[in-house]
Amino acid sequence: MVNRKRLSNGITVVLEKMPYLRSAAFGLWVKVGSSDENDDNNGISHIIEHMLFKGTKNRTAKRIADDMARIGGDSNAYTSKECTSFYAVTLDEHLPIAIEIIGDMLNNSLLDEKALEKEKGVIIEEIDMYDDSPEDLVHEMLQMKVWDHHSLGYQISGSKKTVRSVTRQQILSFMEQYYVSENMVISVAGNFEEDYIMDLLEKHFSAIKKGSRQPECSAPIYRPTIYTKEKDVEQLHLNIAFESVPADAKEKYALTILNSVFGGSINSRLFQIIRENLGLTYTIYSYGSAYKKAGLYQVYGAMNPMQLEAVVQNTFEIIEDIKANGITDDELIMTKEQIKTELILGSESAKNRMNSNGKSILFKDSITPLEETISKVNAVDKEEITDFAKRYLLRENCSFSLVGNLSNINMGGF
């Protein structure tokens, strides 16, 4: 059973007790990410995520890591385009310590100037690492280009220029605006005693400043584009993007099934035809990138540059076949069963439940019961899937990103 409560300062708390487990998971979400930034401070959300691990009034950076290691806990954080999360997964008996550590990080971080300059260097190394990865680059740059001049297109890490320019005062001002009670959600799942955990959360998080949620960014305008980057690597990396639906659109269930049939699994048409039957590429798959007010549907493949034309041609032939003939009854039944299995297995993990509950409250202010989600998946028919493909998978409105050896590529075909 999921219970929803509030701390005295207004932070929403969502609790799901799973007494049959020996583990527990805790997470704190802040509704801020790269989409809330601007041209001057892009990357600041990611910098803050890093800096909260770099020492508090009570702990050095090493002690933060050591204290979590002593309880065998998995403690980490991430920044996305729309939120920042700090979390820990551990044995149920150690949950109070994990909560105290993350509370210390949120309330007492030093944000030391010297540590900030050092961490900027680490983040610049991280940016270089992604720049060296064609697979990351081909995805990130395409999102940046199709949502050009909009914050949803920003890279989460920011640029080297903006990272270098961020000051401690900018960080304090940014946190003053976004790291406030109404802009946060705490989620706990697993084996715990509810009243005791609420007392701990009140103790360690009620001092966070009260404040209201910040306005969301506007919806971006999708602009079809072609992005190319010459890179001296053996394989050519391809990303095709179609304008798609936001995260909570009613069509998301049809999209989930379409994606699994088209390219989201090893028995998908993309994988079986392009990789297995034709041997054109080792890696090819499709996936959705869905956000609060916009979405993309993308196809990624890595191949010998000489195979590019054949891969693109066959990809669109598969799409056109789905539009013309739909998917089969067997594909529909099999895919629904796969999705159902994934949902149920995921629901048996404290970490997954903690994540799902926290994000649902943060973005929707509600939680869709598992049974309702399964029911909505089961209700999707073949016509809805065909209609989605006809509406969104349009070659004339798609975008391409290519990273690799482009010397013999005929761009006129795009």
JOTA-V478711 format. One record per run of one state. SS is the DSSP state (@ for helix, = for strand, . for the rest). FROM is the first residue (numbers start at 1). LEN is the number of residues. If there is no record, write none. Layout:
SS & FROM & LEN
SS & FROM & LEN
This chain:
. & 1 & 1
= & 2 & 5
. & 7 & 5
= & 12 & 6
. & 18 & 5
= & 23 & 8
. & 31 & 3
@ & 34 & 3
. & 37 & 7
@ & 44 & 8
. & 52 & 4
= & 56 & 1
. & 57 & 4
@ & 61 & 10
. & 71 & 3
= & 74 & 6
. & 80 & 4
= & 84 & 8
@ & 92 & 17
= & 109 & 1
. & 110 & 3
@ & 113 & 19
. & 132 & 2
@ & 134 & 13
. & 147 & 4
@ & 151 & 3
. & 154 & 6
@ & 160 & 6
. & 166 & 2
@ & 168 & 11
. & 179 & 2
@ & 181 & 3
= & 184 & 7
. & 191 & 3
@ & 194 & 12
. & 206 & 20
= & 226 & 5
. & 231 & 4
= & 235 & 10
. & 245 & 7
@ & 252 & 11
. & 263 & 6
@ & 269 & 9
. & 278 & 5
= & 283 & 8
. & 291 & 4
= & 295 & 10
@ & 305 & 21
. & 326 & 3
@ & 329 & 19
. & 348 & 2
@ & 350 & 15
. & 365 & 5
@ & 370 & 10
. & 380 & 2
@ & 382 & 11
. & 393 & 2
@ & 395 & 3
. & 398 & 1
= & 399 & 6
. & 405 & 6
@ & 411 & 3
. & 414 & 1
